[in-house]
């Protein structure tokens, strides 16, 4: 039985982890720049900072979910190999 790499849950989970980590990196950079780029006491600057913090949490949850996909795919593959052997 051949498993297409495009439909492989393991590949999908790993891709989700990579994209989530990139998103977290971008959000963290926006947070770090928030204290430097925005004028002090600016209401618009704090809104951007809050959005970046929310994005960071969302990407964190995305990475956790994708990691669970990888874990489940690994366990399923292990079970299938045990059955086959």
C-alpha positions as CSV (number, residue, x, y, z in Angstrom):
1,X,0.0,0.0,0.0
2,X,1.4,3.3,-1.1
3,X,0.7,6.5,1.0
4,X,0.8,9.7,-0.9
5,X,3.0,12.3,0.8
6,X,0.4,15.0,0.0
7,X,-2.3,13.2,2.1
8,X,0.0,11.9,4.8
9,X,-1.3,13.0,8.2
10,X,2.3,13.1,9.5
11,X,3.4,15.5,6.8
12,X,0.3,17.6,7.4
13,X,1.0,17.8,11.1
14,X,4.6,18.7,10.6
15,X,3.7,21.4,8.2
16,X,1.2,22.8,10.7
17,X,3.9,22.9,13.4
18,X,6.3,24.7,11.1
19,X,3.7,27.3,10.0
20,X,2.6,27.8,13.6
21,X,6.2,28.3,14.7
22,X,6.7,30.9,11.9
23,X,3.5,32.7,13.0
24,X,4.7,32.7,16.6
25,X,8.0,34.1,15.6
26,X,6.3,36.9,13.6
27,X,3.9,37.7,16.5
28,X,6.8,37.8,19.0
29,X,8.7,40.1,16.8
30,X,5.7,42.4,16.6
31,X,5.4,42.4,20.4
32,X,9.1,43.2,20.7
33,X,8.9,46.0,18.3
34,X,5.8,47.3,20.0
35,X,7.8,48.8,22.8
36,X,10.2,50.5,20.4
37,X,8.1,51.6,17.3
38,X,4.9,52.8,18.9
39,X,4.7,56.2,20.6
40,X,4.4,55.9,24.4
41,X,0.9,56.2,25.7
42,X,-0.5,55.7,22.2
43,X,-3.9,53.9,22.1
44,X,-3.3,52.6,18.6
45,X,0.0,51.2,19.6
46,X,-1.5,49.2,22.5
47,X,-4.2,47.8,20.1
48,X,-1.5,46.5,17.8
49,X,0.3,45.0,20.8
50,X,-2.8,43.3,22.0
51,X,-3.5,41.9,18.6
52,X,0.1,40.5,18.4
53,X,-0.3,38.9,21.8
54,X,-3.6,37.3,20.8
55,X,-2.0,36.1,17.5
56,X,0.9,34.6,19.6
57,X,-1.6,32.6,21.7
58,X,-3.5,31.4,18.6
59,X,-0.3,30.2,16.9
60,X,0.7,28.5,20.1
61,X,-2.6,26.5,20.2
62,X,-2.1,25.8,16.5
63,X,1.3,24.3,17.2
64,X,-0.1,22.2,20.0
65,X,-2.9,20.9,17.8
66,X,-0.5,20.1,15.0
67,X,1.8,18.3,17.4
68,X,-1.1,16.2,18.5
69,X,-1.8,15.3,14.9
70,X,1.9,14.2,14.5
71,X,1.7,12.2,17.8
72,X,-1.5,10.4,16.7
73,X,-0.2,9.6,13.2
74,X,3.0,8.2,14.8
75,X,1.0,6.0,17.2
76,X,-1.3,4.8,14.5
77,X,1.6,4.0,12.2
78,X,3.3,2.1,15.1
79,X,0.1,0.1,15.7
80,X,-0.2,-0.8,12.0
81,X,3.4,-1.9,11.9
82,X,2.9,-4.0,15.1
83,X,-0.2,-5.7,13.5
84,X,1.6,-6.3,10.2
85,X,4.6,-7.9,12.0
